[in-house]
Structure formats: structure tokens, C-alpha cells
Amino acid sequence: MSPELAGLLAAGSVGALGVGAMAGWSIFRPPRLEGIPVLRYRIVGPALAGSPLNEVRVPVSRFAPQIRYIARRGFRAVTLSEAVARLQDRSFLATNPIVLCFDGPYRSFIKHAWPIMRSHGLAAATLFFPPNRLGETHLAFKRGRPEPVLSLEELAGLAREGVELGVQASAGDDLPREKITSDLAAARKAMSALSEHEVDALTLNFTTKRAVRAAIDAGYRVVAAIGDGVISDPSEAAAVPRFPIMPDTTLLDVALVISRRYEGAIW
């Protein structure tokens, strides 16, 4: 806004400017922070010959510029649970929070993703781990080479460094609701014992109302889903709309997702 326009508004001269000037003010008015960006990665690192995960593996050559851009825009990494809990806190929103989620037990997180994030001051994340893989060294597939898995010691270390551990569940929605609830509760208990605090976040491979109700009954407060990548309504805690980052996701894609955290902005 120019000093002249600011002076006119401060002097109470808006009426003399007419309706057209008011329309102009709507353009110059600073956009209001409305939500928190939430990005979801599966696995980060160089492609591995014969790995079935290469189709979802984000190369470092794309991940590093995305993280650098996020840091240079002044964002502060927070966990998904904190973002949901403080979504209506205007002072919290003013700190430019952003959530970076990682789905899967893959050791590449600690080898490739986490060091890059920390080097740019983004020292918080939410990592969803399948409890049935706790203690394993590799994740085997029907075809292709196995993938290294985070160890118990590495998971515990990450929890101490600012990574929120959540549960990645794989149970089918065709099970009785009571069975889904008990399985999710057992998974929450196992992951809570490892992280040394109550686990609140869960991601499912299905987000039907029935499954979400079972998750809430099992004690979870946040259920992560896939969506446009901005959480702005506390009711979305039951299906947080994370934006999926894929190997072909461009820096422009990330910038557009982040821009939607503003209400009333013109781009």
C-alpha cells in the first residue's frame, strides 16, 4: 500500500474515494492467514535398481529444492498433531507453520530426507510407521528388491529429535468395526511405548466414515488422508487433507499448495 493511500484511510477519507477505492482496498488489503499447508511424502532418495518403490520415490534433486523453497519463505515445521490442536490460534498461524508428513517405515527418511530438513531449520515432521514392521530390517515385496526399514533405535532417536511418530494402518475396511478399533488401539499402544508419549496421529489406506469412527474410538485425534494440502477447519482433524508429493511434483506445484494457506489472496 502506498503512503498516500495509507494516509487517506487513516484520516477517515474513505468516503471521498467512493466505492471504486474500496474495491481497490480489497486488493491491497494484506491476505489473512487461513490454514496450514500439509505435504505428504512416501519415500525420498535416489532410485534403486529393481525397487518397486521407484514410482513413488521423490529424488533428492526435487526434494532439496522444495525444502529450500519452504525454508526461504519463512515457514516453520510443526507436527501434524500440533497443527490440528492450534489451528485456531492466530499467533500460531502467524509463525507460518507447515507440516511435512512421511508415510512408511523406510530408512531413507533418516538417510536422505531428515538431514536436508534439519540443515534448513525445518526440524519437525510426522512419520507414520506400520507397527507390524517394528523390529524388521527390510520390507520385502512380491517382486523387486527389498527396502531397508528404520530400526527401533532410529525411531526412538527421531522421536527425541522432533519427529512425531504416528501409526500407518493397513487393515481392510471389510473387517467388523470392533475388530478395526481393537487393532488400531493395539497399534497405538505399541507406537506410544516406542515414542514414550501418547500417539495421536493415524493414516489409513481407507478413510470411510466407519473407519474414522473406529480410529477415534481407538484414541486417535488426527486421521491423515489425501487432499488439497491445506487444513483450515478443526473438523478436518478426522480427515486431514494432505497434498501428495510424487516424483514428478514440481516446485511450482508446491508453491501453489502453500499459497492456498491465505484467504483472499490474489495470485
Buried (B, 14 or more C-beta within 10 A) or exposed (E): EEEEBEEBBEEEEEEEBEEEBEEEBEEEEEEEBBBBBBBBBBBBBEEBEEBBBBEBBBBBEBBBEBBBBBBEEEBBBBBBBBBBBBBEEEEBBEEBBBBBBBBBBBBBBBBBBBEBBBEBEBBBBBBBBBBBBBEBEEBEEEEBEBBBBBBEEBBBEBBEEBBBBBBBBEBEBEBEEEEBBBBBBEBBBBBBEBBEEEBBBBBBEBBEEEBBBBBBBBBBBBBBBBBBBBBBEEEBBBBBBBBBBBBEBEEEBBBEBBBBBBEEBEE
